[in-house]
Amino acid sequence: MPTGTYTLVLELIDGATVEVGALGSHRFGPGHYAYTGSAFGAGGLSRVDRHRDLAAGEREVRHWHVDYLLCHPGTDLRTVVTTEGEDVECAVAGRLPEGPVDGFGASDCDCDCESHLATLGENPVDTVRAAHERARSGR
């Protein structure tokens, strides 16, 4: 399985209050969100399959902040954008809009990112694809 950086594009139809592990309880308004992570371990980007399983209700074990949001029944995983073979996690996260929860997904970040969860507006998939492209090219 290849390795790389991925961004999950999520949609919350009605908004929700979600307990996010050690980050506590947070209110997420309705709309689109993007969570950016990386997968360079033995399983590589198969981690994305685990995220899909959580969103589908086929798993319940939560390891990362995003797992709590994925397990909420009002969350839909719309698509995943990947950059194979490159560690551009912080570069992508930094090119996306500000997120609703400081520290979300960034507890092991080496770049001092505020969050790896972004709140997206219109054209969420295009926004994420553009962030990946700019991160790959260094723009």
PLY file of the C-alpha trace (Angstrom):
ply
format ascii 1.0
element vertex 139
property float x
property float y
property float z
element edge 138
property int vertex1
property int vertex2
end_header
0.00 0.00 0.00
1.37 3.43 -0.88
2.09 6.03 1.76
1.30 9.72 1.73
-0.87 12.59 2.91
-4.65 12.56 2.82
-7.52 14.92 3.46
-10.97 13.67 4.39
-13.79 15.93 3.18
-16.65 15.61 5.66
-20.16 17.02 5.73
-22.25 17.60 8.83
-25.83 18.12 7.70
-27.36 19.44 10.93
-24.41 20.34 13.09
-23.66 18.55 16.35
-21.92 18.69 19.68
-19.22 16.02 19.71
-16.96 14.80 22.51
-13.48 14.82 20.90
-11.40 12.72 23.27
-9.02 14.79 25.39
-10.06 17.98 23.54
-13.47 17.78 25.22
-16.90 18.65 23.90
-17.15 20.93 20.85
-19.99 22.30 18.76
-19.66 21.80 15.01
-22.05 23.79 12.86
-23.61 22.35 9.74
-21.32 22.40 6.71
-18.19 20.92 5.24
-14.96 20.17 7.07
-11.56 18.88 5.97
-9.28 16.78 8.14
-5.69 16.38 6.93
-3.46 13.55 8.10
-0.57 11.43 6.93
0.02 7.72 6.63
3.66 6.66 6.46
3.53 3.58 8.68
3.38 -0.05 7.60
-0.25 0.16 6.44
0.26 3.38 4.51
-2.85 4.92 3.03
-4.91 1.90 4.09
-5.56 4.13 7.13
-8.10 5.86 4.89
-10.03 2.56 4.71
-10.18 2.57 8.51
-11.61 6.10 8.42
-14.22 4.98 5.85
-15.18 2.05 8.12
-15.66 4.42 11.07
-17.82 6.76 9.00
-19.92 3.79 7.81
-20.43 2.56 11.39
-18.44 -0.62 10.73
-15.88 0.19 13.47
-16.13 1.93 16.80
-12.61 2.05 18.25
-11.41 5.64 18.34
-7.68 6.44 18.25
-7.48 9.95 16.76
-9.45 13.18 17.12
-11.07 12.75 13.71
-12.43 9.33 14.75
-14.86 11.03 17.14
-16.25 13.23 14.38
-16.36 10.33 11.90
-18.34 8.19 14.35
-21.03 10.81 14.81
-24.14 9.60 12.93
-24.65 13.00 11.30
-21.22 13.01 9.66
-20.83 11.95 6.02
-17.41 11.23 4.53
-17.83 12.82 1.10
-14.45 12.13 -0.49
-10.74 11.73 0.17
-7.96 13.65 -1.59
-4.47 12.10 -1.42
-0.91 13.02 -2.27
1.00 9.75 -2.51
4.59 9.45 -1.37
4.88 12.98 0.00
4.65 14.24 3.56
2.81 17.51 2.97
0.39 17.18 5.91
1.26 20.50 7.56
1.63 22.27 4.22
-1.88 21.21 3.17
-3.40 22.01 6.59
-1.79 25.45 6.46
-3.32 26.16 3.06
-6.86 25.39 4.17
-9.19 27.78 6.04
-9.08 28.06 9.82
-10.64 25.25 11.80
-13.26 25.18 14.53
-11.14 23.39 17.19
-7.58 24.37 18.14
-5.28 21.37 18.40
-7.60 19.04 16.45
-5.40 16.43 14.79
-2.29 18.47 15.48
-1.10 17.03 18.80
1.85 15.27 17.11
2.51 18.06 14.62
6.14 19.16 14.19
5.18 22.45 12.51
3.18 24.01 15.35
-0.06 23.94 13.34
-3.10 25.24 15.19
-5.36 22.55 13.75
-5.56 19.92 11.02
-9.34 20.34 10.79
-10.58 23.13 8.53
-14.02 24.61 8.05
-14.82 24.73 4.35
-17.21 26.94 2.41
-18.38 26.53 -1.15
-16.65 24.02 -3.45
-15.08 22.02 -0.61
-13.49 19.36 -2.81
-11.96 21.94 -5.15
-10.59 23.83 -2.14
-8.91 20.68 -0.79
-7.52 19.63 -4.18
-6.06 23.12 -4.66
-4.42 22.97 -1.20
-2.80 19.63 -2.06
-1.58 20.95 -5.42
-0.12 24.12 -3.84
1.54 22.06 -1.10
3.15 19.73 -3.68
4.44 22.64 -5.72
5.51 24.70 -2.70
3.21 27.60 -3.56
0 1
1 2
2 3
3 4
4 5
5 6
6 7
7 8
8 9
9 10
10 11
11 12
12 13
13 14
14 15
15 16
16 17
17 18
18 19
19 20
20 21
21 22
22 23
23 24
24 25
25 26
26 27
27 28
28 29
29 30
30 31
31 32
32 33
33 34
34 35
35 36
36 37
37 38
38 39
39 40
40 41
41 42
42 43
43 44
44 45
45 46
46 47
47 48
48 49
49 50
50 51
51 52
52 53
53 54
54 55
55 56
56 57
57 58
58 59
59 60
60 61
61 62
62 63
63 64
64 65
65 66
66 67
67 68
68 69
69 70
70 71
71 72
72 73
73 74
74 75
75 76
76 77
77 78
78 79
79 80
80 81
81 82
82 83
83 84
84 85
85 86
86 87
87 88
88 89
89 90
90 91
91 92
92 93
93 94
94 95
95 96
96 97
97 98
98 99
99 100
100 101
101 102
102 103
103 104
104 105
105 106
106 107
107 108
108 109
109 110
110 111
111 112
112 113
113 114
114 115
115 116
116 117
117 118
118 119
119 120
120 121
121 122
122 123
123 124
124 125
125 126
126 127
127 128
128 129
129 130
130 131
131 132
132 133
133 134
134 135
135 136
136 137
137 138
